[in-house]
Amino acid sequence: MTALDKLKLITAWTDDPALTEAELEDILEAAALMDEGGRAPETEGWSPTYDVNRAASEAWLIKAARAAVLVEVDPPGSGIVTSKVFDNCRRMARLYQARRSMTVSILN
């Protein structure tokens, strides 16, 4: 499973408020890390390495922002209170924020 596939899975990317694949790719790119060989993402020979939890947190924040403007029952009578969607997205963002990888660079 690729990092993008995992990100799609853990962000429920097609569920409202939905994200596009391009958005997820941009989010993942921003969460790129040095690989095991110490190569930075922009370095030739870099082995794709990502903080998927950071990316997931960012994705859930975007979903929360999209849900923030929705505060009514949608559709009326459905029982779906869109403010709860916002709350759930924020909860998921916090969950993945707490799981982020810590990286430390040691200079000689």
Residue pairs with C-beta under 8 A, 6 or more apart in sequence:
1 9
3 28
3 48
3 50
3 52
3 55
4 21
4 24
4 25
4 28
6 52
7 13
7 24
7 27
7 28
7 52
7 55
7 56
7 59
8 14
8 21
8 24
10 52
10 56
10 96
11 19
11 24
11 56
11 59
11 60
11 63
11 92
13 19
13 21
13 24
13 59
16 85
17 63
17 66
17 67
17 85
17 89
19 59
19 62
19 63
23 59
23 62
24 55
24 59
27 55
27 58
27 59
27 62
28 50
28 52
28 55
29 41
30 55
30 58
31 50
31 51
31 52
31 54
31 55
31 58
32 41
32 48
32 49
32 50
33 41
33 49
33 50
33 51
33 101
33 103
34 40
34 41
34 49
34 103
34 105
35 46
35 47
35 48
35 49
36 47
36 49
37 45
37 47
39 45
39 46
39 47
40 46
41 49
51 100
51 101
51 103
53 96
53 97
53 99
53 100
53 101
54 96
54 97
54 100
54 101
56 92
56 96
57 93
57 94
57 96
57 97
57 100
58 93
60 89
60 90
60 92
60 93
60 96
61 89
61 90
61 93
63 89
63 92
64 86
64 89
64 90
64 93
67 82
67 85
67 86
67 89
68 86
70 82
70 83
70 85
70 86
71 82
71 83
72 81
72 82
73 79
73 80
73 81
73 82
74 80
74 82
